[in-house]
Amino acid sequence: MPRNPAMQCPTHAYADVVVVSASGRIDFAGAQALEAAIAPSLAPDSSVRGLVVDLAGVDYISSVGLRVLMVAAKALRARKASIAIASLQPIVAEIVEISRFHHVVDVRRDVREAVGAISAQALAAFDRAGATERS
């Protein structure tokens, strides 16, 4: 059985919000990639007001992945910043619901909604960037 390709987590900044677009499985190895992608946004001196993790390309998240998001939520809240997850696939949505993780992070229908819930300035930048940058 072939191994799954390594998880990809490109990031894009829209004004004061960073969007991390995860793709692959967020298991042990995937959680490490996600953690590395979001680490700069968690720094105490970061100007990031919010972090959105786009899970459209994720078909599974383990407890290790949820822990990465929980640690990020705690770090961001400590400096009055926000975190949201968006575009959940059915299996991931079920895991989030069963684990009651929607009490830990904001869950949004899509990235645009998540960005807009955090910052109007970031939403304007997101809309200006258009579909070309997001694809």
Residue pairs with C-beta under 8 A, 6 or more apart in sequence:
4 24
4 25
5 24
6 24
6 29
6 33
7 22
7 23
7 24
7 25
7 26
7 29
7 30
7 33
7 34
8 21
8 22
8 23
8 24
8 33
8 57
9 20
9 21
9 22
9 23
9 33
9 34
9 36
9 37
9 38
10 20
10 21
10 37
11 18
11 19
11 20
11 21
11 37
12 18
12 19
12 21
12 129
12 133
12 134
13 19
13 48
14 115
14 122
14 123
14 125
14 126
14 129
15 119
15 121
15 122
15 124
15 125
16 47
16 48
16 49
16 50
16 119
16 121
16 122
17 48
17 49
17 50
17 51
17 52
17 115
17 118
17 119
17 122
17 126
18 38
18 40
18 41
18 48
18 50
18 51
18 52
19 51
19 52
19 53
19 54
19 111
19 115
19 126
20 34
20 37
20 38
20 41
20 51
20 52
20 53
20 54
21 54
21 56
21 57
22 30
22 34
22 37
22 53
22 54
22 55
22 57
22 58
23 56
23 57
23 58
24 30
24 33
24 57
24 58
25 58
25 59
25 60
25 61
25 62
26 34
26 58
26 60
26 61
26 62
26 64
26 65
26 68
27 60
27 62
27 64
27 65
28 62
28 64
30 65
31 62
31 64
31 65
31 67
31 68
34 53
34 65
34 68
35 68
38 51
38 53
38 68
38 72
40 46
40 48
41 48
41 51
41 72
41 76
42 51
42 72
42 75
42 76
44 79
46 79
46 81
48 81
49 81
49 82
49 118
49 119
49 122
50 76
50 81
50 82
50 83
50 84
50 115
50 118
50 119
50 122
51 72
51 76
51 81
51 82
51 83
51 84
52 83
52 84
52 85
52 86
52 108
52 111
52 114
52 115
52 118
53 69
53 83
53 84
53 85
53 86
54 86
54 87
54 111
55 61
55 85
55 86
55 87
55 88
55 89
55 92
56 86
56 87
56 89
56 111
58 88
58 89
58 92
59 89
59 91
59 92
60 91
60 92
60 95
61 92
61 95
61 96
63 99
66 95
66 99
66 101
66 104
69 83
69 85
69 101
69 104
69 105
70 101
70 104
70 105
72 83
73 83
73 104
73 105
76 82
76 83
82 106
82 117
82 118
83 105
83 106
84 105
84 106
84 107
84 108
84 114
84 117
84 118
85 96
85 105
85 106
85 107
85 108
85 114
86 107
86 108
86 109
86 110
86 111
86 113
86 114
87 109
87 110
87 111
88 96
88 107
95 101
96 102
96 107
101 107
106 114
106 117
108 114
108 117
111 126
111 134
112 123
112 126
112 127
115 122
115 123
115 126
116 122
116 123
116 126
